[in-house]
Amino acid sequence: MNHFLSSEMENTPAAEALFHVIPAALEASVSYGGGTGRGPQAILEASDQLELWDGEGFPYKAGIHTRPVIEGKDAETVLAAIEKETSRALDQEAIPVLLGGEHTVTLGAARAVFEKFDGSVGLVQIDAHADLRHNYEGNPYSHASVIRKIHELTGWPVYQVGIRALCDEEVRYQKEKGIYCLSGRDADRQQTRSLTLPVEFPEYLYVTIDVDGLDSSLMPATGTPVPGGLGWYQTLDILSSLATQRKIVAFDCVELAPRDHLSFCDFTAAQLVYNVMGYVQRADKN
């Protein structure tokens, strides 16, 4: 198995690494295009092509440990394994970096973060979809329900960015529960390059990045691409602004569905993960 940046460095021992990469190849509830089960491995393989300089520094120097890929088709079994691995990382004072797989995997990591930090965490979601359905096609573990499940479990405040595909149930839930939302349209019209979190937002953040939050011209290799998403530097600037305002204690990158002859998408996801590592590492030093 490739580990993250395997062409450039050894797999850092867990006890010495700031970042613990947890690949979770769950693909059990895709509702349009398939392939998310291959996403984690594609990101790991593409990371071999990354340069160690991220434009501002060398995130790898903080140490990156990659755990074995979590596989399986039963959602609850996979979620339990993700929760266990995330808890191990947090117990070692590391930053869990979850690679999906479908968005459902975020629930497993969120459980562990909730156990560790309770209500002192806010969730920031970059996504085309709100993922606030009670269930989808009768499946309570659907990728289309994951943010609602996390919200119901933890009570964390949620800030959604880039949303541009919702059903009426999700619009109602946003309004009833006070979910913060910057739509893809507003992000574009306002030329949003930073996100100012509400004053009452907690001191810790879990950041979940569904790659379909990026514009589909930049990221077509995903199960449900939607036009009108975030641009590359816009996404990076928003993520950088989050790291300067709060402490990111865990993050993930999900819903990459690799496509033949579109390897640039795998590389884009790997670069995105590495850049977020850089923002976290530099904020951690300050």
BELMO-V219849 format. One record per pair of residues at least 6 apart in sequence whose ideal C-beta (glycine too) atoms are under 8 Angstrom apart, sorted by sequence separation. I is the first residue (numbers start at 1). J is the second residue. D is the distance in whole Angstrom. If there is no record, write none. Layout:
BEGIN
i j d
I J D
I J D
END
This chain:
BEGIN
i j d
14 20 6
30 36 6
52 58 5
72 78 5
89 95 7
90 96 7
100 106 7
125 131 8
134 140 8
136 142 4
139 145 8
150 156 7
173 179 7
186 192 7
216 222 8
219 225 7
242 248 7
259 265 7
27 34 7
71 78 8
89 96 4
98 105 6
114 121 7
135 142 6
136 143 8
151 158 6
174 181 6
212 219 7
258 265 7
3 11 4
27 35 7
52 60 5
70 78 6
98 106 7
113 121 6
136 144 4
141 149 8
150 158 8
166 174 8
211 219 5
230 238 7
258 266 6
27 36 5
72 81 7
133 142 7
136 145 6
140 149 7
216 225 4
256 265 7
26 36 8
27 37 3
86 96 5
98 108 8
135 145 5
182 192 7
211 221 8
212 222 4
216 226 6
217 227 8
219 229 8
256 266 7
26 37 7
70 81 5
85 96 8
98 109 5
133 144 5
134 145 7
147 158 6
211 222 5
212 223 8
216 227 5
218 229 7
25 37 5
70 82 6
86 98 7
131 143 7
133 145 5
210 222 8
212 224 6
215 227 7
25 38 7
96 109 6
110 123 7
131 144 6
132 145 8
147 160 8
182 195 7
212 225 6
215 228 7
216 229 6
218 231 7
256 269 5
25 39 7
131 145 6
134 148 7
160 174 8
212 226 6
215 229 4
218 232 6
25 40 5
70 85 7
129 144 7
131 146 5
132 147 6
133 148 6
214 229 5
215 230 6
24 40 6
25 41 7
82 98 7
96 112 7
131 147 4
132 148 4
213 229 6
214 230 5
215 231 6
253 269 6
4 21 5
23 40 3
96 113 8
130 147 7
131 148 7
212 229 7
213 230 6
214 231 8
3 21 7
23 41 7
67 85 6
163 181 6
180 198 7
214 232 7
132 151 8
160 179 6
163 182 8
164 183 6
253 272 6
23 43 8
127 147 8
159 179 8
160 180 7
161 181 8
162 182 7
163 183 5
164 184 4
253 273 5
23 44 6
157 178 8
158 179 5
159 180 4
160 181 4
161 182 5
162 183 7
163 184 6
164 185 7
214 235 6
44 66 7
86 108 7
90 112 6
125 147 6
158 180 7
159 181 8
160 182 7
162 184 5
213 235 7
21 44 8
82 105 6
86 109 5
90 113 7
157 180 7
159 182 8
253 276 8
103 127 8
123 147 7
79 104 7
83 108 5
86 111 8
87 112 4
148 173 7
162 187 6
251 276 6
79 105 7
82 108 3
83 109 7
86 112 4
90 116 5
151 177 7
161 187 7
78 105 7
81 108 7
82 109 6
86 113 7
123 150 6
41 69 7
79 107 6
80 108 7
83 111 5
84 112 8
87 115 7
103 131 6
123 151 8
151 179 8
248 276 8
40 69 6
65 94 7
75 104 6
79 108 4
83 112 5
87 116 7
251 280 8
78 108 7
82 112 8
130 160 6
209 239 8
123 154 8
248 279 8
79 111 7
207 239 7
223 255 6
248 280 5
121 154 7
123 156 5
125 158 6
127 160 7
130 163 5
222 255 5
243 276 8
107 141 8
122 156 6
123 157 7
124 158 8
125 159 7
127 161 8
128 162 6
129 163 7
132 166 8
133 167 7
161 195 7
222 256 6
223 257 5
119 154 7
121 156 5
122 157 5
123 158 5
124 159 5
125 160 5
126 161 5
127 162 6
128 163 7
130 165 8
134 169 7
207 242 6
221 256 6
222 257 5
248 283 7
119 155 6
122 158 7
123 159 7
125 161 7
126 162 5
127 163 6
128 164 6
129 165 5
130 166 5
133 169 6
159 195 7
221 257 6
232 268 8
236 272 8
239 275 7
243 279 4
247 283 7
104 141 5
119 156 7
122 159 7
124 161 7
128 165 5
129 166 7
132 169 7
133 170 6
205 242 6
221 258 6
235 272 7
239 276 6
242 279 8
243 280 6
247 284 8
6 44 7
104 142 7
132 170 4
159 197 7
221 259 5
2 41 7
4 43 8
104 143 5
107 146 5
114 153 7
159 198 8
220 259 7
236 275 6
240 279 5
243 282 8
244 283 6
1 41 8
4 44 6
8 48 8
19 59 8
103 143 4
106 146 5
110 150 5
114 154 5
130 170 4
188 228 7
193 233 8
239 279 6
243 283 4
3 44 7
6 47 7
7 48 4
102 143 4
106 147 8
132 173 5
157 198 8
193 234 6
205 246 5
207 248 6
221 262 5
2 44 4
5 47 5
6 48 6
7 49 8
8 50 8
104 146 5
107 149 5
111 153 7
114 156 8
132 174 7
159 201 7
184 226 8
192 234 7
204 246 7
205 247 7
206 248 8
209 251 7
211 253 7
220 262 6
1 44 7
2 45 5
4 47 5
5 48 7
19 62 7
21 64 6
23 66 7
103 146 5
107 150 6
110 153 7
130 173 8
157 200 7
185 228 7
187 230 6
194 237 6
195 238 5
203 246 6
204 247 5
205 248 5
206 249 7
207 250 8
208 251 7
209 252 7
211 254 7
212 255 6
222 265 8
8 52 6
18 62 4
19 63 7
21 65 7
23 67 7
25 69 6
26 70 8
106 150 7
110 154 7
130 174 7
157 201 6
184 228 5
193 237 4
194 238 6
202 246 7
203 247 6
204 248 8
205 249 7
206 250 5
207 251 4
208 252 5
209 253 5
210 254 5
211 255 5
221 265 4
2 47 7
5 50 6
17 62 7
18 63 5
19 64 5
20 65 5
21 66 4
22 67 5
23 68 8
24 69 7
25 70 7
28 73 5
157 202 7
184 229 6
193 238 7
196 241 8
197 242 7
201 246 7
204 249 5
206 251 7
207 252 8
209 254 7
210 255 5
211 256 5
220 265 7
221 266 7
2 48 7
17 63 3
18 64 8
19 65 7
20 66 8
21 67 7
23 69 4
24 70 4
25 71 5
26 72 7
27 73 8
28 74 7
29 75 7
107 153 8
156 202 7
184 230 7
192 238 7
194 240 8
195 241 5
208 254 7
219 265 6
5 52 8
16 63 5
17 64 6
20 67 6
23 70 7
26 73 8
28 75 5
132 179 7
187 234 7
194 241 4
195 242 6
17 65 4
22 70 7
193 241 8
197 245 5
16 65 8
26 75 7
130 179 8
196 245 8
197 246 7
219 268 6
28 78 8
156 206 8
218 268 7
219 269 8
9 60 6
12 63 4
14 65 5
130 181 8
162 213 4
8 60 7
12 64 6
13 65 7
26 78 5
161 213 7
162 214 8
11 64 8
12 65 5
14 67 8
11 65 6
24 78 6
211 265 8
214 268 8
5 60 6
9 64 7
11 66 6
44 99 7
43 99 5
128 184 7
24 81 8
211 268 8
24 82 5
211 269 6
5 64 6
40 99 4
165 224 8
4 64 5
6 66 8
22 82 7
39 99 7
40 100 7
3 64 8
39 100 6
40 101 6
147 208 8
165 226 5
211 272 8
3 65 8
4 66 5
39 101 6
79 141 8
164 226 6
3 66 4
22 85 5
209 272 7
2 66 8
22 86 6
36 100 6
37 101 7
164 228 5
1 66 8
20 85 8
36 101 6
37 102 8
76 141 7
164 229 7
36 102 5
75 141 4
1 68 7
22 89 7
162 229 6
209 276 8
1 69 6
20 88 8
162 230 5
20 89 4
161 230 7
207 276 7
124 195 7
20 92 7
30 102 6
29 102 6
124 197 8
14 88 8
20 94 5
22 96 6
24 98 6
26 100 7
27 101 7
28 102 7
14 89 8
19 94 6
20 95 7
22 97 7
24 99 7
26 101 4
27 102 6
29 104 6
122 197 7
18 94 6
19 95 5
20 96 6
21 97 5
22 98 5
23 99 5
24 100 6
25 101 5
26 102 6
28 104 7
15 92 6
17 94 6
18 95 6
20 97 7
22 99 7
24 101 5
161 238 6
14 92 6
19 97 5
21 99 6
23 101 8
26 104 6
26 105 5
122 201 5
131 210 8
14 94 7
122 202 5
24 105 4
121 202 6
124 205 6
126 207 8
127 208 8
129 210 7
120 202 5
122 204 7
123 205 8
124 206 7
125 207 8
126 208 7
127 209 8
128 210 7
119 202 7
120 203 6
121 204 5
122 205 6
123 206 5
124 207 5
125 208 5
126 209 5
127 210 4
129 212 7
24 108 7
120 204 5
121 205 7
122 206 8
123 207 8
124 208 7
126 210 7
128 212 4
121 206 6
123 208 7
125 210 7
127 212 7
128 213 6
127 213 5
22 109 7
117 204 5
126 213 4
113 206 5
129 224 7
110 206 6
128 224 7
109 206 7
128 225 8
129 226 8
128 226 4
128 229 6
106 208 5
126 230 7
31 136 7
103 208 7
31 137 7
29 136 7
103 210 6
29 137 8
126 235 7
29 139 5
31 142 7
29 141 6
31 143 7
126 238 7
143 255 7
28 141 7
29 142 4
30 143 7
31 144 7
126 239 8
29 143 5
29 144 8
124 242 6
102 223 8
122 246 7
121 249 7
117 249 7
116 249 8
113 249 6
113 250 5
109 250 6
109 252 6
106 252 6
105 252 7
106 254 6
105 254 6
103 254 5
98 250 7
100 252 6
102 254 7
103 255 6
95 248 7
97 250 8
98 251 8
99 252 7
100 253 7
101 254 6
102 255 6
95 249 7
96 250 4
97 251 6
98 252 4
99 253 6
100 254 3
101 255 8
95 250 6
96 251 8
97 252 7
98 253 8
99 254 8
100 255 6
95 251 7
97 253 8
98 254 7
100 256 8
90 249 8
90 250 8
86 250 7
99 273 7
97 273 6
97 276 8
97 277 7
95 277 8
95 280 6
35 221 8
36 223 6
35 223 7
33 222 7
34 223 7
33 223 4
32 223 5
33 224 7
31 223 7
32 224 5
30 223 5
31 224 7
43 253 7
43 256 6
64 277 7
42 256 6
39 254 7
59 274 6
62 277 7
39 255 7
42 258 4
39 256 4
46 263 7
50 267 8
36 254 8
39 257 6
49 267 6
59 277 4
36 255 6
38 257 7
39 258 6
59 278 4
62 281 5
36 256 7
38 258 5
46 266 4
50 270 6
54 274 6
55 275 8
61 281 8
36 257 5
45 266 7
46 267 5
49 270 8
50 271 6
54 275 5
57 278 6
59 280 8
35 257 3
56 278 6
59 281 5
62 284 8
34 257 7
35 258 6
43 266 6
46 269 7
47 270 4
54 277 8
55 278 8
33 257 6
35 259 7
42 266 4
46 270 4
50 274 6
54 278 4
57 281 7
57 282 6
43 269 5
44 270 8
47 273 8
56 282 7
30 257 8
42 269 8
43 270 5
47 274 7
39 269 7
43 273 7
19 277 6
19 280 8
18 280 8
18 281 7
4 270 8
18 284 7
4 273 8
5 274 8
END
